[in-house]
Amino acid sequence: MMEKIYLDHASAMPIDPRVLKFAEQYLKGRYGNPSSLHSAGLEAKRTIEDARKKVAELINAEKETCIIFTGGATESNNLAIKGTALRNMGKGKKVTASAIEHISVLNPMKELQKSGFELSLIPVDSTGVDRCRRFRKTQGDADQRYHCNLNNVRKQRNRDNRTY
């Protein structure tokens, strides 16, 4: 039998054993609805708020309430893209993304089009990289822009060993 090689770790990957060990207690017995007022719910709420505080400190967030936990990347992308666009509509109604962006980024941007936003898709070169000058050409003084490569956040190097 051939060895299986999984190449989509950006979307799903094995859980870190340390995380599993920590989470196991909540999966097997210390679970509760954090919106409930019974003791299990209150304990779950305390655990979540403690995690929120730790994450806020780790990333030096402005406020703990800025930390929002979601169920996954699609939910996170929807919340971030739509929330930011709608909150900043006074600055303009244009959103921009790479032409090969993940569907969980493109769909909320397409949804924003139904609310009057203009969507610009930036083409990529033969290696799948969008060039900064193409992005700059789409810039305008009054418009807000989002250039999302959320699934490819690691630095890449080209043949000349330059980081982009």
Secondary structure, DSSP 4 states (H G I P E B T S, - for coil): -PPP----TTT--PPPHHHHHHHHHHHHTS---TTS-SHHHHHHHHHHHHHHHHHHHHHT-S-GGG----SSHHHHHHHHHHHHHHHTGGG-SEEEEETT--HHHHHHHHHHHTTT-EEEEE---TTS---HHHHHHT--TT----EE-TT--S--B-TT--B-
